[in-house]
Amino acid sequence: MPENGGPKASGDAARRLEQLNGQINPTSKPRRQKKKKASELPADWSDVLAELDHVRKLAQTPKTETTGYIRHKEAGKLWVRERIELLLDPGSFQEVGSAAGTTTWVTSEGPKNSVIEEEKETVGDFTPSNNVQGMLCPFSS
């Protein structure tokens, strides 16, 4: 076996250096990306964010036709978000987890396209979680 610094050791080092060089500065052509179909639109989160806004609005709006809400109001009690509004300064409470709850999805057909006809699921009904959580933001405007 060769001693440290012998011919085999320097050959291994040279081979390893060449391998590292190839990874840092590749000489091969970069891979081509798949071509997008003409009908594919760029990735856009606006539809997801719109659904999330819709869910938050449903969570913040009480279902006045439910027996629990009616019984609560007949007893002279305020809804939880009404109590928070009266207790704290406007804009000082930042709710967290307002989109947590149970969702009922409705399937509908998306826009008719000559190439793709897709079904789209939208929020039909939303029952929010049974507690309101958040934090105080004392320096909010």
A tleap script that builds the chain and sets N, CA, C and O, in Angstrom:
source leaprc.protein.ff14SB
mol = sequence {
  NMET PRO GLU ASN GLY GLY PRO LYS ALA SER
  GLY ASP ALA ALA ARG ARG LEU GLU GLN LEU
  ASN GLY GLN ILE ASN PRO THR SER LYS PRO
  ARG ARG GLN LYS LYS LYS LYS ALA SER GLU
  LEU PRO ALA ASP TRP SER ASP VAL LEU ALA
  GLU LEU ASP HIE VAL ARG LYS LEU ALA GLN
  THR PRO LYS THR GLU THR THR GLY TYR ILE
  ARG HIE LYS GLU ALA GLY LYS LEU TRP VAL
  ARG GLU ARG ILE GLU LEU LEU LEU ASP PRO
  GLY SER PHE GLN GLU VAL GLY SER ALA ALA
  GLY THR THR THR TRP VAL THR SER GLU GLY
  PRO LYS ASN SER VAL ILE GLU GLU GLU LYS
  GLU THR VAL GLY ASP PHE THR PRO SER ASN
  ASN VAL GLN GLY MET LEU CYS PRO PHE SER
  CSER
}
set mol.1.N position { 0.821 -1.177 0.000 }
set mol.1.CA position { 0.000 0.000 0.000 }
set mol.1.C position { 0.869 1.246 0.000 }
set mol.1.O position { 1.879 1.295 0.703 }
set mol.2.N position { 0.493 2.253 -0.777 }
set mol.2.CA position { 1.323 3.442 -0.822 }
set mol.2.C position { 1.221 4.228 0.474 }
set mol.2.O position { 0.194 4.200 1.152 }
set mol.3.N position { 2.287 4.922 0.805 }
set mol.3.CA position { 2.328 5.785 1.978 }
set mol.3.C position { 1.465 7.017 1.696 }
set mol.3.O position { 1.071 7.267 0.557 }
set mol.4.N position { 1.177 7.781 2.756 }
set mol.4.CA position { 0.440 9.037 2.568 }
set mol.4.C position { 1.198 9.912 1.585 }
set mol.4.O position { 2.410 10.086 1.710 }
set mol.5.N position { 0.510 10.449 0.637 }
set mol.5.CA position { 1.144 11.300 -0.355 }
set mol.5.C position { 1.697 10.511 -1.526 }
set mol.5.O position { 2.335 11.089 -2.406 }
set mol.6.N position { 1.467 9.187 -1.560 }
set mol.6.CA position { 1.965 8.348 -2.637 }
set mol.6.C position { 1.166 8.545 -3.899 }
set mol.6.O position { 0.271 9.390 -3.923 }
set mol.7.N position { 1.451 7.794 -4.961 }
set mol.7.CA position { 0.783 7.968 -6.248 }
set mol.7.C position { -0.713 7.711 -6.189 }
set mol.7.O position { -1.476 8.433 -6.830 }
set mol.8.N position { -1.168 6.689 -5.431 }
set mol.8.CA position { -2.593 6.398 -5.374 }
set mol.8.C position { -3.347 7.514 -4.668 }
set mol.8.O position { -4.435 7.890 -5.103 }
set mol.9.N position { -2.791 8.051 -3.588 }
set mol.9.CA position { -3.438 9.119 -2.836 }
set mol.9.C position { -3.582 10.366 -3.688 }
set mol.9.O position { -4.634 11.004 -3.648 }
set mol.10.N position { -2.583 10.736 -4.449 }
set mol.10.CA position { -2.674 11.939 -5.271 }
set mol.10.C position { -3.651 11.724 -6.427 }
set mol.10.O position { -4.324 12.664 -6.851 }
set mol.11.N position { -3.731 10.489 -6.941 }
set mol.11.CA position { -4.702 10.178 -7.998 }
set mol.11.C position { -6.128 10.272 -7.470 }
set mol.11.O position { -7.008 10.768 -8.173 }
set mol.12.N position { -6.377 9.803 -6.240 }
set mol.12.CA position { -7.710 9.898 -5.628 }
set mol.12.C position { -8.091 11.356 -5.402 }
set mol.12.O position { -9.227 11.764 -5.645 }
set mol.13.N position { -7.128 12.123 -4.938 }
set mol.13.CA position { -7.391 13.539 -4.676 }
set mol.13.C position { -7.720 14.264 -5.981 }
set mol.13.O position { -8.631 15.091 -6.022 }
set mol.14.N position { -6.982 13.955 -7.038 }
set mol.14.CA position { -7.220 14.612 -8.329 }
set mol.14.C position { -8.602 14.229 -8.873 }
set mol.14.O position { -9.330 15.066 -9.407 }
set mol.15.N position { -8.945 12.934 -8.722 }
set mol.15.CA position { -10.258 12.477 -9.192 }
set mol.15.C position { -11.381 13.150 -8.400 }
set mol.15.O position { -12.393 13.550 -8.975 }
set mol.16.N position { -11.206 13.272 -7.102 }
set mol.16.CA position { -12.219 13.905 -6.253 }
set mol.16.C position { -12.344 15.391 -6.575 }
set mol.16.O position { -13.446 15.938 -6.614 }
set mol.17.N position { -11.194 16.042 -6.807 }
set mol.17.CA position { -11.212 17.453 -7.175 }
set mol.17.C position { -11.946 17.664 -8.497 }
set mol.17.O position { -12.698 18.627 -8.648 }
set mol.18.N position { -11.725 16.765 -9.445 }
set mol.18.CA position { -12.411 16.840 -10.738 }
set mol.18.C position { -13.921 16.644 -10.565 }
set mol.18.O position { -14.727 17.317 -11.207 }
set mol.19.N position { -14.286 15.704 -9.681 }
set mol.19.CA position { -15.702 15.450 -9.419 }
set mol.19.C position { -16.364 16.677 -8.798 }
set mol.19.O position { -17.459 17.062 -9.208 }
set mol.20.N position { -15.714 17.291 -7.818 }
set mol.20.CA position { -16.258 18.494 -7.195 }
set mol.20.C position { -16.349 19.641 -8.178 }
set mol.20.O position { -17.329 20.385 -8.186 }
set mol.21.N position { -15.334 19.784 -9.003 }
set mol.21.CA position { -15.346 20.827 -10.022 }
set mol.21.C position { -16.524 20.650 -10.973 }
set mol.21.O position { -17.165 21.626 -11.362 }
set mol.22.N position { -16.802 19.423 -11.342 }
set mol.22.CA position { -17.925 19.135 -12.233 }
set mol.22.C position { -19.269 19.478 -11.616 }
set mol.22.O position { -20.207 19.848 -12.322 }
set mol.23.N position { -19.362 19.354 -10.285 }
set mol.23.CA position { -20.615 19.694 -9.611 }
set mol.23.C position { -20.776 21.192 -9.450 }
set mol.23.O position { -21.887 21.720 -9.507 }
set mol.24.N position { -19.658 21.872 -9.247 }
set mol.24.CA position { -19.726 23.320 -9.060 }
set mol.24.C position { -19.909 24.028 -10.399 }
set mol.24.O position { -20.742 24.926 -10.521 }
set mol.25.N position { -19.141 23.630 -11.390 }
set mol.25.CA position { -19.202 24.224 -12.725 }
set mol.25.C position { -19.581 23.142 -13.728 }
set mol.25.O position { -18.705 22.608 -14.408 }
set mol.26.N position { -20.840 22.811 -13.835 }
set mol.26.CA position { -21.210 21.724 -14.755 }
set mol.26.C position { -20.959 22.124 -16.202 }
set mol.26.O position { -21.243 23.249 -16.613 }
set mol.27.N position { -20.429 21.192 -16.953 }
set mol.27.CA position { -20.175 21.450 -18.376 }
set mol.27.C position { -21.317 20.945 -19.248 }
set mol.27.O position { -21.408 21.294 -20.425 }
set mol.28.N position { -22.185 20.124 -18.668 }
set mol.28.CA position { -23.309 19.606 -19.451 }
set mol.28.C position { -24.382 20.678 -19.581 }
set mol.28.O position { -24.455 21.613 -18.782 }
set mol.29.N position { -25.192 20.523 -20.583 }
set mol.29.CA position { -26.262 21.480 -20.824 }
set mol.29.C position { -27.302 21.365 -19.712 }
set mol.29.O position { -27.581 20.265 -19.235 }
set mol.30.N position { -27.879 22.496 -19.296 }
set mol.30.CA position { -28.934 22.415 -18.281 }
set mol.30.C position { -30.170 21.722 -18.850 }
set mol.30.O position { -30.444 21.783 -20.049 }
set mol.31.N position { -30.885 21.083 -17.985 }
set mol.31.CA position { -32.105 20.385 -18.428 }
set mol.31.C position { -33.137 21.374 -18.918 }
set mol.31.O position { -33.290 22.471 -18.380 }
set mol.32.N position { -33.838 20.956 -19.953 }
set mol.32.CA position { -34.914 21.789 -20.461 }
set mol.32.C position { -36.146 21.598 -19.597 }
set mol.32.O position { -36.444 20.490 -19.152 }
set mol.33.N position { -36.849 22.678 -19.368 }
set mol.33.CA position { -38.090 22.585 -18.614 }
set mol.33.C position { -39.199 22.175 -19.558 }
set mol.33.O position { -39.163 22.451 -20.757 }
set mol.34.N position { -40.194 21.502 -18.976 }
set mol.34.CA position { -41.330 21.083 -19.784 }
set mol.34.C position { -42.057 22.306 -20.319 }
set mol.34.O position { -42.213 23.313 -19.628 }
set mol.35.N position { -42.495 22.193 -21.559 }
set mol.35.CA position { -43.262 23.283 -22.135 }
set mol.35.C position { -44.667 23.244 -21.553 }
set mol.35.O position { -45.259 22.179 -21.378 }
set mol.36.N position { -45.178 24.418 -21.261 }
set mol.36.CA position { -46.531 24.500 -20.738 }
set mol.36.C position { -47.518 24.369 -21.887 }
set mol.36.O position { -47.268 24.820 -23.005 }
set mol.37.N position { -48.628 23.749 -21.586 }
set mol.37.CA position { -49.681 23.681 -22.584 }
set mol.37.C position { -50.216 25.086 -22.802 }
set mol.37.O position { -50.136 25.934 -21.913 }
set mol.38.N position { -50.741 25.321 -23.946 }
set mol.38.CA position { -51.254 26.650 -24.263 }
set mol.38.C position { -52.405 27.032 -23.337 }
set mol.38.O position { -52.618 28.216 -23.074 }
set mol.39.N position { -53.149 26.041 -22.839 }
set mol.39.CA position { -54.304 26.334 -22.004 }
set mol.39.C position { -53.945 26.518 -20.529 }
set mol.39.O position { -54.764 27.009 -19.753 }
set mol.40.N position { -52.704 26.121 -20.127 }
set mol.40.CA position { -52.330 26.244 -18.727 }
set mol.40.C position { -52.034 27.691 -18.385 }
set mol.40.O position { -51.311 28.379 -19.106 }
set mol.41.N position { -52.598 28.140 -17.285 }
set mol.41.CA position { -52.332 29.484 -16.810 }
set mol.41.C position { -51.197 29.423 -15.799 }
set mol.41.O position { -50.946 28.360 -15.231 }
set mol.42.N position { -50.519 30.508 -15.563 }
set mol.42.CA position { -49.467 30.497 -14.547 }
set mol.42.C position { -50.066 30.261 -13.165 }
set mol.42.O position { -51.238 30.551 -12.926 }
set mol.43.N position { -49.250 29.733 -12.264 }
set mol.43.CA position { -49.712 29.459 -10.909 }
set mol.43.C position { -50.166 30.763 -10.266 }
set mol.43.O position { -49.451 31.765 -10.287 }
set mol.44.N position { -51.362 30.733 -9.698 }
set mol.44.CA position { -51.938 31.928 -9.102 }
set mol.44.C position { -52.699 31.502 -7.853 }
set mol.44.O position { -53.483 30.553 -7.894 }
set mol.45.N position { -52.476 32.180 -6.774 }
set mol.45.CA position { -53.114 31.837 -5.512 }
set mol.45.C position { -54.360 32.666 -5.247 }
set mol.45.O position { -54.944 32.547 -4.170 }
set mol.46.N position { -54.785 33.491 -6.175 }
set mol.46.CA position { -55.915 34.378 -5.911 }
set mol.46.C position { -57.199 33.609 -5.621 }
set mol.46.O position { -58.001 34.051 -4.798 }
set mol.47.N position { -57.415 32.462 -6.280 }
set mol.47.CA position { -58.628 31.693 -6.013 }
set mol.47.C position { -58.601 31.087 -4.604 }
set mol.47.O position { -59.630 31.033 -3.931 }
set mol.48.N position { -57.428 30.633 -4.162 }
set mol.48.CA position { -57.308 30.060 -2.820 }
set mol.48.C position { -57.487 31.150 -1.769 }
set mol.48.O position { -58.168 30.940 -0.766 }
set mol.49.N position { -56.884 32.305 -1.994 }
set mol.49.CA position { -57.011 33.411 -1.044 }
set mol.49.C position { -58.440 33.936 -0.995 }
set mol.49.O position { -58.909 34.347 0.066 }
set mol.50.N position { -59.138 33.928 -2.128 }
set mol.50.CA position { -60.538 34.345 -2.147 }
set mol.50.C position { -61.392 33.374 -1.330 }
set mol.50.O position { -62.285 33.802 -0.597 }
set mol.51.N position { -61.124 32.063 -1.451 }
set mol.51.CA position { -61.848 31.067 -0.643 }
set mol.51.C position { -61.578 31.284 0.841 }
set mol.51.O position { -62.492 31.184 1.660 }
set mol.52.N position { -60.337 31.578 1.188 }
set mol.52.CA position { -59.978 31.813 2.585 }
set mol.52.C position { -60.682 33.049 3.129 }
set mol.52.O position { -61.169 33.029 4.260 }
set mol.53.N position { -60.744 34.119 2.350 }
set mol.53.CA position { -61.484 35.314 2.763 }
set mol.53.C position { -62.960 35.002 2.957 }
set mol.53.O position { -63.588 35.487 3.898 }
set mol.54.N position { -63.509 34.192 2.064 }
set mol.54.CA position { -64.918 33.805 2.171 }
set mol.54.C position { -65.169 33.006 3.456 }
set mol.54.O position { -66.169 33.223 4.141 }
set mol.55.N position { -64.260 32.087 3.774 }
set mol.55.CA position { -64.390 31.293 4.996 }
set mol.55.C position { -64.301 32.190 6.225 }
set mol.55.O position { -65.064 32.013 7.175 }
set mol.56.N position { -63.383 33.144 6.220 }
set mol.56.CA position { -63.256 34.064 7.359 }
set mol.56.C position { -64.512 34.901 7.539 }
set mol.56.O position { -64.938 35.139 8.669 }
set mol.57.N position { -65.110 35.351 6.441 }
set mol.57.CA position { -66.358 36.121 6.541 }
set mol.57.C position { -67.484 35.262 7.098 }
set mol.57.O position { -68.285 35.724 7.911 }
set mol.58.N position { -67.540 33.997 6.650 }
set mol.58.CA position { -68.562 33.097 7.188 }
set mol.58.C position { -68.358 32.862 8.685 }
set mol.58.O position { -69.330 32.770 9.434 }
set mol.59.N position { -67.102 32.765 9.123 }
set mol.59.CA position { -66.808 32.546 10.541 }
set mol.59.C position { -67.182 33.760 11.379 }
set mol.59.O position { -67.607 33.606 12.524 }
set mol.60.N position { -67.034 34.951 10.840 }
set mol.60.CA position { -67.310 36.161 11.594 }
set mol.60.C position { -68.773 36.576 11.553 }
set mol.60.O position { -69.176 37.496 12.264 }
set mol.61.N position { -69.562 35.912 10.735 }
set mol.61.CA position { -70.981 36.228 10.627 }
set mol.61.C position { -71.779 35.137 11.328 }
set mol.61.O position { -71.700 33.973 10.936 }
set mol.62.N position { -72.548 35.493 12.361 }
set mol.62.CA position { -73.314 34.458 13.061 }
set mol.62.C position { -74.455 33.930 12.195 }
set mol.62.O position { -75.030 34.661 11.388 }
set mol.63.N position { -74.768 32.667 12.375 }
set mol.63.CA position { -75.915 32.068 11.688 }
set mol.63.C position { -77.141 32.346 12.548 }
set mol.63.O position { -77.441 31.609 13.487 }
set mol.64.N position { -77.838 33.420 12.209 }
set mol.64.CA position { -78.940 33.896 13.045 }
set mol.64.C position { -80.152 32.967 13.029 }
set mol.64.O position { -81.035 33.104 13.876 }
set mol.65.N position { -80.214 32.034 12.095 }
set mol.65.CA position { -81.369 31.136 12.015 }
set mol.65.C position { -81.208 29.888 12.878 }
set mol.65.O position { -82.158 29.118 13.019 }
set mol.66.N position { -80.028 29.670 13.457 }
set mol.66.CA position { -79.828 28.469 14.271 }
set mol.66.C position { -80.497 28.634 15.634 }
set mol.66.O position { -80.610 29.739 16.164 }
set mol.67.N position { -80.936 27.503 16.184 }
set mol.67.CA position { -81.633 27.557 17.488 }
set mol.67.C position { -80.696 28.001 18.603 }
set mol.67.O position { -81.128 28.678 19.536 }
set mol.68.N position { -79.430 27.635 18.522 }
set mol.68.CA position { -78.473 28.051 19.554 }
set mol.68.C position { -78.303 29.559 19.598 }
set mol.68.O position { -78.263 30.144 20.680 }
set mol.69.N position { -78.203 30.194 18.446 }
set mol.69.CA position { -78.054 31.643 18.389 }
set mol.69.C position { -79.331 32.325 18.877 }
set mol.69.O position { -79.269 33.302 19.622 }
set mol.70.N position { -80.478 31.816 18.461 }
set mol.70.CA position { -81.756 32.403 18.872 }
set mol.70.C position { -81.917 32.304 20.385 }
set mol.70.O position { -82.307 33.277 21.030 }
set mol.71.N position { -81.624 31.152 20.953 }
set mol.71.CA position { -81.727 30.946 22.400 }
set mol.71.C position { -80.752 31.865 23.142 }
set mol.71.O position { -81.090 32.415 24.190 }
set mol.72.N position { -79.577 32.024 22.611 }
set mol.72.CA position { -78.548 32.890 23.198 }
set mol.72.C position { -79.036 34.339 23.237 }
set mol.72.O position { -78.887 35.015 24.255 }
set mol.73.N position { -79.614 34.815 22.138 }
set mol.73.CA position { -80.105 36.196 22.062 }
set mol.73.C position { -81.348 36.404 22.930 }
set mol.73.O position { -81.519 37.463 23.533 }
set mol.74.N position { -82.217 35.385 22.990 }
set mol.74.CA position { -83.403 35.499 23.834 }
set mol.74.C position { -83.035 35.606 25.310 }
set mol.74.O position { -83.775 36.200 26.095 }
set mol.75.N position { -81.905 35.041 25.686 }
set mol.75.CA position { -81.432 35.125 27.068 }
set mol.75.C position { -80.736 36.462 27.339 }
set mol.75.O position { -80.281 36.706 28.456 }
set mol.76.N position { -80.651 37.326 26.325 }
set mol.76.CA position { -80.046 38.644 26.490 }
set mol.76.C position { -78.529 38.640 26.442 }
set mol.76.O position { -77.888 39.578 26.916 }
set mol.77.N position { -77.958 37.600 25.878 }
set mol.77.CA position { -76.495 37.499 25.820 }
set mol.77.C position { -75.975 38.016 24.487 }
set mol.77.O position { -76.679 38.020 23.477 }
set mol.78.N position { -74.727 38.450 24.515 }
set mol.78.CA position { -74.064 38.900 23.294 }
set mol.78.C position { -73.301 37.740 22.677 }
set mol.78.O position { -72.877 36.815 23.370 }
set mol.79.N position { -73.137 37.803 21.377 }
set mol.79.CA position { -72.321 36.826 20.656 }
set mol.79.C position { -70.876 37.073 21.025 }
set mol.79.O position { -70.538 38.196 21.399 }
set mol.80.N position { -70.005 36.081 20.938 }
set mol.80.CA position { -68.634 36.182 21.423 }
set mol.80.C position { -67.868 37.325 20.770 }
set mol.80.O position { -67.132 38.026 21.464 }
set mol.81.N position { -68.007 37.536 19.506 }
set mol.81.CA position { -67.281 38.617 18.835 }
set mol.81.C position { -67.840 39.978 19.219 }
set mol.81.O position { -67.107 40.967 19.226 }
set mol.82.N position { -69.125 40.041 19.537 }
set mol.82.CA position { -69.713 41.281 20.038 }
set mol.82.C position { -69.131 41.621 21.415 }
set mol.82.O position { -68.861 42.787 21.701 }
set mol.83.N position { -68.938 40.613 22.263 }
set mol.83.CA position { -68.337 40.842 23.582 }
set mol.83.C position { -66.906 41.327 23.459 }
set mol.83.O position { -66.485 42.217 24.198 }
set mol.84.N position { -66.156 40.751 22.531 }
set mol.84.CA position { -64.767 41.174 22.326 }
set mol.84.C position { -64.720 42.625 21.852 }
set mol.84.O position { -63.873 43.396 22.303 }
set mol.85.N position { -65.620 42.998 20.952 }
set mol.85.CA position { -65.664 44.377 20.457 }
set mol.85.C position { -65.964 45.366 21.575 }
set mol.85.O position { -65.389 46.454 21.607 }
set mol.86.N position { -66.860 45.002 22.497 }
set mol.86.CA position { -67.187 45.897 23.606 }
set mol.86.C position { -66.082 45.957 24.653 }
set mol.86.O position { -65.878 46.994 25.284 }
set mol.87.N position { -65.378 44.866 24.837 }
set mol.87.CA position { -64.367 44.770 25.874 }
set mol.87.C position { -63.067 45.474 25.503 }
set mol.87.O position { -62.431 46.092 26.358 }
set mol.88.N position { -62.669 45.388 24.243 }
set mol.88.CA position { -61.359 45.890 23.814 }
set mol.88.C position { -61.486 47.097 22.889 }
set mol.88.O position { -62.546 47.361 22.322 }
set mol.89.N position { -60.381 47.817 22.755 }
set mol.89.CA position { -60.337 48.954 21.843 }
set mol.89.C position { -60.469 48.463 20.408 }
set mol.89.O position { -60.030 47.356 20.093 }
set mol.90.N position { -61.069 49.271 19.529 }
set mol.90.CA position { -61.198 48.856 18.122 }
set mol.90.C position { -59.837 48.594 17.489 }
set mol.90.O position { -58.921 49.407 17.613 }
set mol.91.N position { -59.709 47.467 16.816 }
set mol.91.CA position { -58.491 47.109 16.116 }
set mol.91.C position { -57.380 46.560 16.989 }
set mol.91.O position { -56.296 46.263 16.487 }
set mol.92.N position { -57.628 46.415 18.307 }
set mol.92.CA position { -56.548 45.941 19.177 }
set mol.92.C position { -56.528 44.420 19.328 }
set mol.92.O position { -55.580 43.872 19.889 }
set mol.93.N position { -57.554 43.735 18.838 }
set mol.93.CA position { -57.603 42.271 18.933 }
set mol.93.C position { -57.348 41.681 17.561 }
set mol.93.O position { -58.062 41.987 16.606 }
set mol.94.N position { -56.331 40.834 17.460 }
set mol.94.CA position { -55.996 40.148 16.209 }
set mol.94.C position { -56.389 38.689 16.346 }
set mol.94.O position { -55.748 37.938 17.082 }
set mol.95.N position { -57.433 38.283 15.646 }
set mol.95.CA position { -57.906 36.902 15.748 }
set mol.95.C position { -56.969 35.955 15.018 }
set mol.95.O position { -56.447 36.275 13.949 }
set mol.96.N position { -56.762 34.781 15.611 }
set mol.96.CA position { -55.903 33.755 15.036 }
set mol.96.C position { -56.750 32.490 14.872 }
set mol.96.O position { -57.487 32.116 15.784 }
set mol.97.N position { -56.648 31.849 13.743 }
set mol.97.CA position { -57.361 30.597 13.524 }
set mol.97.C position { -58.825 30.771 13.177 }
set mol.97.O position { -59.637 29.890 13.458 }
set mol.98.N position { -59.169 31.887 12.574 }
set mol.98.CA position { -60.575 32.128 12.240 }
set mol.98.C position { -61.080 31.193 11.145 }
set mol.98.O position { -62.291 31.045 10.975 }
set mol.99.N position { -60.175 30.563 10.404 }
set mol.99.CA position { -60.587 29.654 9.335 }
set mol.99.C position { -60.623 28.208 9.803 }
set mol.99.O position { -60.789 27.299 8.989 }
set mol.100.N position { -60.469 27.979 11.117 }
set mol.100.CA position { -60.533 26.613 11.645 }
set mol.100.C position { -61.990 26.239 11.872 }
set mol.100.O position { -62.751 27.008 12.459 }
set mol.101.N position { -62.365 25.081 11.415 }
set mol.101.CA position { -63.731 24.622 11.579 }
set mol.101.C position { -64.058 23.523 10.591 }
set mol.101.O position { -63.168 22.872 10.044 }
set mol.102.N position { -65.342 23.326 10.371 }
set mol.102.CA position { -65.822 22.276 9.481 }
set mol.102.C position { -66.401 22.904 8.220 }
set mol.102.O position { -67.249 23.793 8.289 }
set mol.103.N position { -65.937 22.435 7.078 }
set mol.103.CA position { -66.359 22.989 5.793 }
set mol.103.C position { -67.159 21.966 5.008 }
set mol.103.O position { -66.820 20.783 4.985 }
set mol.104.N position { -68.212 22.422 4.371 }
set mol.104.CA position { -68.966 21.610 3.430 }
set mol.104.C position { -68.629 22.133 2.033 }
set mol.104.O position { -68.833 23.307 1.725 }
set mol.105.N position { -68.115 21.244 1.209 }
set mol.105.CA position { -67.681 21.633 -0.129 }
set mol.105.C position { -68.769 21.358 -1.157 }
set mol.105.O position { -69.500 20.373 -1.054 }
set mol.106.N position { -68.870 22.231 -2.143 }
set mol.106.CA position { -69.820 22.102 -3.237 }
set mol.106.C position { -69.027 21.996 -4.534 }
set mol.106.O position { -68.151 22.820 -4.796 }
set mol.107.N position { -69.326 20.999 -5.338 }
set mol.107.CA position { -68.638 20.821 -6.613 }
set mol.107.C position { -69.408 21.537 -7.714 }
set mol.107.O position { -70.616 21.360 -7.873 }
set mol.108.N position { -68.676 22.347 -8.467 }
set mol.108.CA position { -69.284 23.048 -9.588 }
set mol.108.C position { -68.335 22.953 -10.775 }
set mol.108.O position { -67.152 22.654 -10.613 }
set mol.109.N position { -68.851 23.205 -11.943 }
set mol.109.CA position { -68.009 23.162 -13.137 }
set mol.109.C position { -67.282 24.480 -13.279 }
set mol.109.O position { -67.858 25.549 -13.076 }
set mol.110.N position { -66.026 24.395 -13.625 }
set mol.110.CA position { -65.217 25.585 -13.843 }
set mol.110.C position { -65.529 26.185 -15.194 }
set mol.110.O position { -66.466 25.751 -15.865 }
set mol.111.N position { -64.760 27.174 -15.601 }
set mol.111.CA position { -64.995 27.795 -16.908 }
set mol.111.C position { -64.785 26.792 -18.043 }
set mol.111.O position { -63.850 25.990 -18.019 }
set mol.112.N position { -65.645 26.853 -19.002 }
set mol.112.CA position { -65.556 25.952 -20.155 }
set mol.112.C position { -64.389 26.392 -21.022 }
set mol.112.O position { -64.330 27.537 -21.471 }
set mol.113.N position { -63.488 25.498 -21.245 }
set mol.113.CA position { -62.318 25.753 -22.061 }
set mol.113.C position { -62.342 24.765 -23.215 }
set mol.113.O position { -62.880 23.667 -23.075 }
set mol.114.N position { -61.780 25.128 -24.325 }
set mol.114.CA position { -61.792 24.207 -25.448 }
set mol.114.C position { -60.923 22.978 -25.171 }
set mol.114.O position { -61.167 21.908 -25.730 }
set mol.115.N position { -59.917 23.124 -24.317 }
set mol.115.CA position { -59.009 22.019 -24.053 }
set mol.115.C position { -59.361 21.299 -22.749 }
set mol.115.O position { -59.391 20.069 -22.705 }
set mol.116.N position { -59.626 22.070 -21.687 }
set mol.116.CA position { -59.835 21.477 -20.362 }
set mol.116.C position { -61.205 21.870 -19.828 }
set mol.116.O position { -61.571 23.045 -19.829 }
set mol.117.N position { -61.945 20.888 -19.380 }
set mol.117.CA position { -63.173 21.136 -18.637 }
set mol.117.C position { -62.946 20.561 -17.253 }
set mol.117.O position { -62.859 19.344 -17.090 }
set mol.118.N position { -62.851 21.424 -16.261 }
set mol.118.CA position { -62.539 20.931 -14.937 }
set mol.118.C position { -63.640 21.276 -13.945 }
set mol.118.O position { -64.361 22.262 -14.093 }
set mol.119.N position { -63.743 20.424 -12.925 }
set mol.119.CA position { -64.678 20.675 -11.854 }
set mol.119.C position { -63.953 21.434 -10.767 }
set mol.119.O position { -62.767 21.211 -10.521 }
set mol.120.N position { -64.667 22.328 -10.122 }
set mol.120.CA position { -64.064 23.149 -9.087 }
set mol.120.C position { -64.878 22.990 -7.808 }
set mol.120.O position { -66.109 23.011 -7.837 }
set mol.121.N position { -64.178 22.831 -6.687 }
set mol.121.CA position { -64.848 22.750 -5.400 }
set mol.121.C position { -64.790 24.110 -4.727 }
set mol.121.O position { -63.732 24.736 -4.659 }
set mol.122.N position { -65.930 24.561 -4.232 }
set mol.122.CA position { -66.001 25.818 -3.503 }
set mol.122.C position { -66.650 25.557 -2.149 }
set mol.122.O position { -67.292 24.527 -1.941 }
set mol.123.N position { -66.476 26.492 -1.245 }
set mol.123.CA position { -67.040 26.356 0.094 }
set mol.123.C position { -68.539 26.615 0.018 }
set mol.123.O position { -68.978 27.687 -0.400 }
set mol.124.N position { -69.317 25.615 0.431 }
set mol.124.CA position { -70.764 25.767 0.456 }
set mol.124.C position { -71.236 26.282 1.803 }
set mol.124.O position { -72.054 27.200 1.871 }
set mol.125.N position { -70.724 25.697 2.869 }
set mol.125.CA position { -71.103 26.093 4.221 }
set mol.125.C position { -69.893 25.924 5.126 }
set mol.125.O position { -69.022 25.094 4.864 }
set mol.126.N position { -69.843 26.707 6.183 }
set mol.126.CA position { -68.719 26.646 7.108 }
set mol.126.C position { -69.222 26.797 8.529 }
set mol.126.O position { -69.948 27.742 8.837 }
set mol.127.N position { -68.843 25.878 9.391 }
set mol.127.CA position { -69.141 25.963 10.815 }
set mol.127.C position { -67.819 26.201 11.535 }
set mol.127.O position { -66.961 25.319 11.560 }
set mol.128.N position { -67.646 27.396 12.127 }
set mol.128.CA position { -66.358 27.697 12.750 }
set mol.128.C position { -66.136 26.890 14.023 }
set mol.128.O position { -67.064 26.322 14.598 }
set mol.129.N position { -64.889 26.860 14.437 }
set mol.129.CA position { -64.505 26.218 15.687 }
set mol.129.C position { -65.272 26.866 16.838 }
set mol.129.O position { -65.725 28.004 16.722 }
set mol.130.N position { -65.419 26.138 17.956 }
set mol.130.CA position { -66.260 26.638 19.045 }
set mol.130.C position { -65.531 27.565 20.013 }
set mol.130.O position { -66.008 27.771 21.129 }
set mol.131.N position { -64.401 28.124 19.622 }
set mol.131.CA position { -63.748 29.137 20.450 }
set mol.131.C position { -63.085 30.174 19.564 }
set mol.131.O position { -62.744 29.909 18.411 }
set mol.132.N position { -62.910 31.352 20.124 }
set mol.132.CA position { -62.252 32.435 19.408 }
set mol.132.C position { -60.929 32.679 20.105 }
set mol.132.O position { -60.885 32.905 21.315 }
set mol.133.N position { -59.858 32.633 19.343 }
set mol.133.CA position { -58.527 32.841 19.895 }
set mol.133.C position { -57.874 34.017 19.186 }
set mol.133.O position { -58.165 34.310 18.026 }
set mol.134.N position { -56.991 34.677 19.907 }
set mol.134.CA position { -56.290 35.791 19.294 }
set mol.134.C position { -55.320 36.402 20.256 }
set mol.134.O position { -55.035 35.849 21.318 }
set mol.135.N position { -54.808 37.560 19.871 }
set mol.135.CA position { -53.851 38.259 20.715 }
set mol.135.C position { -54.130 39.738 20.666 }
set mol.135.O position { -54.695 40.255 19.702 }
set mol.136.N position { -53.721 40.416 21.729 }
set mol.136.CA position { -53.868 41.850 21.799 }
set mol.136.C position { -52.702 42.509 21.104 }
set mol.136.O position { -51.548 42.121 21.284 }
set mol.137.N position { -53.012 43.495 20.320 }
set mol.137.CA position { -51.992 44.253 19.618 }
set mol.137.C position { -52.113 45.700 20.107 }
set mol.137.O position { -52.833 46.488 19.493 }
set mol.138.N position { -51.427 46.071 21.197 }
set mol.138.CA position { -51.637 47.377 21.814 }
set mol.138.C position { -51.225 48.557 20.942 }
set mol.138.O position { -51.713 49.668 21.147 }
set mol.139.N position { -50.340 48.339 19.976 }
set mol.139.CA position { -49.857 49.446 19.171 }
set mol.139.C position { -50.427 49.427 17.769 }
set mol.139.O position { -49.813 49.968 16.848 }
set mol.140.N position { -51.583 48.819 17.586 }
set mol.140.CA position { -52.175 48.776 16.251 }
set mol.140.C position { -52.820 50.111 15.935 }
set mol.140.O position { -53.201 50.867 16.829 }
set mol.141.N position { -52.933 50.381 14.664 }
set mol.141.CA position { -53.515 51.661 14.259 }
set mol.141.C position { -54.965 51.518 13.919 }
set mol.141.O position { -55.614 52.500 13.557 }
savepdb mol mol.pdb
quit
